Amino acid sequence: MPRRILITGGAGFAGSNLALHLRAEFPDGKIVALDNLKRRGSELNLPRLAAHGVDFRHGDVRATEDLAAIGPVDILIEASAEPSVHAGQDGSPGYLINSNLAGAINCFDHARLCGADVIFLSSSRVYPIGALNALPLIETGQRLDLPNDARSTGWSTEGISTEFPLTGHRSLYGATKLSAELMLEEYRQSYGVQTVINRFGVLAGPWQMGKVDQGFIALWAARHLFGGELNYLGFGGKGHQVRDVLHIDDMCRIISCQINNIDDLSGRTFNVGGGAGNSLSLAELTAKCRDILGREIPIKPVAETAPVDIPWYVTDNREVTAATGWQPEKNIDQLLGDVFTWLDGHKEQLEPYFAAVPSQKRQNQA
Ligand SMILES: NC(=O)c1ccc[n+]([C@@H]2O[C@H](COP(=O)([O-])OP(=O)(O)OC[C@H]3O[C@@H](n4cnc5c(N)ncnc54)[C@H](O)[C@@H]3O)[C@@H](O)[C@H]2O)c1
C-alpha cells in the first residue's frame, strides 16, 4: 500500500476526483495534490480537497523546485495538462509543450529521484487524425458508426485498440502526450521506474469545468440547465460525431486497481474508456438532455470542420479488461444524472462559472 501519493494536476477534474477516491481508499496515506490552478474553475475544487484532508500545494510541473519541495513519494500520478486538443492551434504552442511534455518529464524525473511508481494520464488523441478520418463510417440515425463486420488493424466495432497504427500527425496536444509516453518508457527501461500509461477517451462527471474546447458533457448539461448557446461544429453541422464517455468514478477505479497491481502491470499501455456501449453523438446527447429536463435549446449548425477534429472515437477496452478485470460500471444515463445533480446542487457557484464560458470559440468533443 503506497504511503505517499502525489497527484499532479490534483485540483483539476480528474486529479481532484482521484484525490478524494484515493483518500477514502488509503485513509492512512498522505495524498498531495499539486496544481498551478491554470484551468479556470479548478480553484472550486480546493475546498473539497481541504475538507477531505488532501494536502494541496500550489505549484507548477514546469518548475522542478516545486516538485522537489514536495519531497519523496511512493507513487506519482501525472494528471496535470493543458488538456484541449485545440491548444497551440492559435500559433502559440509554448505553454502546451512546456507543460504537457517538459512538465511531464519533470514529474517522471521526480519519480526517478525518489524511486516512485508513475501512472500517466495519456489520451486517445495519440492516434493519428488521418487514420481516424479514414475509417469507413456510415450515418445511422443521428450518429456515425462503423458497419457491423468492418475491422482492420487496431479497429473494429469494439473500438480503437492499442494496435491502431501510430503513423501520421495527431495534433500538437496529441504529440505532447505521445512524446511524454515515449520518455516515460525510457525512464522505465533506463532507471527501473515502474509505469502504467492510460490512453483515456473522453472522461466526464461532476466537477468537470466544461468549456468550449474541452469537457463537452458538462458544458452540454450546463447549457441545457442554465441556458446559453451551443453549436454543432464540424462534419456538416449535424452533431453526428461520436465519442465514448467514461464516468470519472470508473476512471478512479481503474487507477486504484493499477496502484494496487503495479508490479504486474508495469510497462503496460492501455486504451481506457466508456467503450462501445457508452458511446453517443452530440445529437444523441442533446436528445438525452431534452428528455431529462423536458426542455429544448437551439443548437446552431456550423458545417466547417477544424483540422484537429475527428468524427468518431470509441475505446476498445478488451486489453485493459483482460489484464485487470476492470470494466466500466456506470452508463451514460447514470453519468448524466450525476452531472445534473452536481450542477443543480451547486447552482450558486456553477451558474456564474458556465455563464462566463464563451460560446463562440471551438466547441468540440476533444
Ligand atoms: N478530460 C478528458 O476527457 C481527458 C481525456 C483523456 C486524457 N485526459 C488527460 O487527463 C489529465 C487530466 O485532465 P482533466 O480533464 O482533469 O483536465 P483539467 O484541466 O481539469 O485538469 C488539469 C489540471 O492541471 C493543472 N495544470 C495545468 N498546467 C499545469 C502545470 N504546468 N503545473 C501544474 N498544474 C497544471 C490545471 O490547473 C488543472 O487543474 C490530463 O493529462 C489530460 O490530458 C483527459
Ligand as a Chemical Component Dictionary entry (heavy atoms), coordinates in Angstrom:
data_LIG
# 
_chem_comp.id                   LIG 
_chem_comp.type                 NON-POLYMER 
_chem_comp.pdbx_formal_charge   0 
_chem_comp.three_letter_code    LIG 
# 
loop_
_chem_comp_atom.comp_id 
_chem_comp_atom.atom_id 
_chem_comp_atom.alt_atom_id 
_chem_comp_atom.type_symbol 
_chem_comp_atom.charge 
_chem_comp_atom.model_Cartn_x 
_chem_comp_atom.model_Cartn_y 
_chem_comp_atom.model_Cartn_z 
_chem_comp_atom.pdbx_ordinal 
LIG N1  N1  N 0  -10.936 15.006 -19.508 1  
LIG C1  C1  C 0  -10.770 14.165 -20.508 2  
LIG O1  O1  O 0  -11.721 13.850 -21.252 3  
LIG C2  C2  C 0  -9.417  13.550 -20.759 4  
LIG C3  C3  C 0  -9.300  12.553 -21.717 5  
LIG C4  C4  C 0  -8.060  11.962 -21.960 6  
LIG C5  C5  C 0  -6.963  12.360 -21.218 7  
LIG N2  N2  N 1  -7.088  13.344 -20.278 8  
LIG C6  C6  C 0  -5.897  13.738 -19.517 9  
LIG O2  O2  O 0  -6.196  13.626 -18.152 10 
LIG C7  C7  C 0  -5.475  14.598 -17.420 11 
LIG C8  C8  C 0  -6.430  15.388 -16.560 12 
LIG O3  O3  O 0  -7.337  16.090 -17.388 13 
LIG P1  P1  P 0  -8.567  16.862 -16.783 14 
LIG O4  O4  O 0  -9.739  16.561 -17.589 15 
LIG O5  O5  O -1 -8.604  16.630 -15.304 16 
LIG O6  O6  O 0  -8.137  18.364 -17.066 17 
LIG P2  P2  P 0  -8.198  19.601 -16.073 18 
LIG O7  O7  O 0  -7.845  20.795 -16.892 19 
LIG O8  O8  O 0  -9.472  19.631 -15.324 20 
LIG O9  O9  O 0  -7.031  19.288 -15.038 21 
LIG C9  C9  C 0  -5.689  19.523 -15.306 22 
LIG C10 C10 C 0  -5.127  20.329 -14.149 23 
LIG O10 O10 O 0  -3.735  20.560 -14.413 24 
LIG C11 C11 C 0  -3.450  21.869 -13.952 25 
LIG N3  N3  N 0  -2.252  22.323 -14.660 26 
LIG C12 C12 C 0  -2.135  22.753 -15.933 27 
LIG N4  N4  N 0  -0.862  23.093 -16.193 28 
LIG C13 C13 C 0  -0.167  22.833 -15.043 29 
LIG C14 C14 C 0  1.189   22.998 -14.680 30 
LIG N5  N5  N 0  2.109   23.463 -15.551 31 
LIG N6  N6  N 0  1.577   22.656 -13.422 32 
LIG C15 C15 C 0  0.657   22.193 -12.514 33 
LIG N7  N7  N 0  -0.643  22.044 -12.819 34 
LIG C16 C16 C 0  -1.054  22.354 -14.069 35 
LIG C17 C17 C 0  -4.678  22.685 -14.284 36 
LIG O11 O11 O 0  -4.774  23.855 -13.480 37 
LIG C18 C18 C 0  -5.791  21.696 -13.989 38 
LIG O12 O12 O 0  -6.278  21.840 -12.672 39 
LIG C19 C19 C 0  -4.734  15.446 -18.452 40 
LIG O13 O13 O 0  -3.418  14.952 -18.564 41 
LIG C20 C20 C 0  -5.487  15.179 -19.728 42 
LIG O14 O14 O 0  -4.657  15.337 -20.848 43 
LIG C21 C21 C 0  -8.295  13.935 -20.027 44 
# 
loop_
_chem_comp_bond.comp_id 
_chem_comp_bond.atom_id_1 
_chem_comp_bond.atom_id_2 
_chem_comp_bond.value_order 
_chem_comp_bond.pdbx_ordinal 
LIG N1  C1  SING 1  
LIG C1  O1  DOUB 2  
LIG C1  C2  SING 3  
LIG C2  C3  SING 4  
LIG C2  C21 DOUB 5  
LIG C3  C4  DOUB 6  
LIG C4  C5  SING 7  
LIG C5  N2  DOUB 8  
LIG N2  C6  SING 9  
LIG N2  C21 SING 10 
LIG C6  O2  SING 11 
LIG C6  C20 SING 12 
LIG O2  C7  SING 13 
LIG C7  C8  SING 14 
LIG C7  C19 SING 15 
LIG C8  O3  SING 16 
LIG O3  P1  SING 17 
LIG P1  O4  DOUB 18 
LIG P1  O5  SING 19 
LIG P1  O6  SING 20 
LIG O6  P2  SING 21 
LIG P2  O7  DOUB 22 
LIG P2  O8  SING 23 
LIG P2  O9  SING 24 
LIG O9  C9  SING 25 
LIG C9  C10 SING 26 
LIG C10 O10 SING 27 
LIG C10 C18 SING 28 
LIG O10 C11 SING 29 
LIG C11 N3  SING 30 
LIG C11 C17 SING 31 
LIG N3  C12 SING 32 
LIG N3  C16 SING 33 
LIG C12 N4  DOUB 34 
LIG N4  C13 SING 35 
LIG C13 C14 SING 36 
LIG C13 C16 DOUB 37 
LIG C14 N5  SING 38 
LIG C14 N6  DOUB 39 
LIG N6  C15 SING 40 
LIG C15 N7  DOUB 41 
LIG N7  C16 SING 42 
LIG C17 O11 SING 43 
LIG C17 C18 SING 44 
LIG C18 O12 SING 45 
LIG C19 O13 SING 46 
LIG C19 C20 SING 47 
LIG C20 O14 SING 48 
# 
